[in-house]
Amino acid sequence: MKKLFILFFFLVFIFRIQISFLNYINFINKPIKHLNVKVINQYKKKNYYVLKLKNNEVSFYTTSRDYLKDLLNENLSLNILTKNISFLGFLTKFYAISYDLKLKNISFLDKWIEKQHKDKKFANLYKALFLGEAISHKTRLELSTLGISHLFALSGFHLGFISFILFLIFSPIYNLFHRKFPYRNKFFDLGILVFALEFLYLYITSFPPSLIRAFVMEIILFLFAYNLQNIFSLKILFLTIIFSFLIFFAKIFSIGFFLSISGVFYIMLFFRYFKPDLKNTILMNFFVFMMMFVFSHIFFGNINIYQFLSPFATLLFIVFYPLAFVLHLLGIGGISDNILGVYLHLGDNFYVYKISLWIGILFFGLSLVAFYKRWAFYGINILAFSLILGGMFV
């Protein structure tokens, strides 16, 4: 079985390499390439500006010596020189000389959100929440310090919540039709409807990688549940990684992807030992915070006392998310900006608490064992709690 798995993965790898290389050849076949991109980061360095740009095909950096206003999340058209772009750079990120930058019109949804907020900071925050757009470096730092970055970066958390709301909305409507067609499978029909609406949402948000991964996993979970298989199986994670690899290739080797998959893994691990009811779902939120605290402080490190309120903020988000959506739908989304601003301001001051990579490797290995051995499950809880205490009293 292991040999078949290795062979399968090798064939998938070769197949994906070939597709990516053909895309790369097509991308650089002309010395000048015209692109439509979105600005996902911008900062000044000495006497020039650095822009990080992306579209559905590539992510890259360019520079400009012209004075630029704040272009975060703006759509641009530009020409780049492709001569020095390597295959590895094409798969990950590269630098390209650019010229003829032109600002394009923003979408109706962007305008609708922006006009409801006096401060662009909050407009960008809600555009990140609803449309998957970028957040400024300062705001990202505040979110990270408070331990709530996952709440404002579109992910499986949001897609799962959207699925739940859509199911609640359409379930009573479907029941009216189900009386006339009782032979239909309600779970299957509503699942297809929800997936269709979510795909439309992915289209509106320009198919952000985090949502595509979540969408793939959601479909796999649905198929497992429909066929009465264990939805807390590692097979689901494995299949998600394989399909993500086929779609994104080298881009899955990123911190964001690792943290995303790790979060799902720990949810599955928790419900391997606890019944998935309301009480345990609340407890799971605190468990996942402890587990992800370890990894976040390997890669990042900024922390203050308010970070330990993160599990409570996540629970409150269940109310905040739909409420914010309704308020923006009514055109009064800025009504809570002052309250949100006070909370984010708590993340301005922080200190650095880093966890050793070797401890992280030990923790990750013990976590894998914990999926099969209860003693290891207790072990990672004790270790994570000890590391959190270290962060509180460092």
Secondary structure, DSSP 4 states (H G I P E B T S, - for coil): -HHHHHHHHHHHHHHHHHHHHHHHHHHSSSSEEEEEEEEEEEEEETTEEEEEEE-SS-EEEEEE-S-----TT-EEEEEEE-TT--HHHHHS-EE--EEEEEEPPPPHHHHHHHTT-SSHHHHHHHHHHHH-----HHHHHHHHHHT-HHHHS-SHHHHHHHHHHHHHHHHHHHHHHHTT-TTS-HHHHHHHHHHHHHHHHHHHTT--HHHHHHHHHHHHHHHHHHTT--TT-HHHHHHHHHHHHHHHGGGGSSHHHHHHHHHHHHHHHHHHHS--SHHHHHHHHHHHHHHHHHHHHHHT-EE-GGGGGHHHHHHHHHHHHHHHHHHHHTT-GGGGHHHHHHHHHTTSS-EE----HHHHHHHHHHHHHHTT-HHHHHHHHHHHHHHHHHHH--
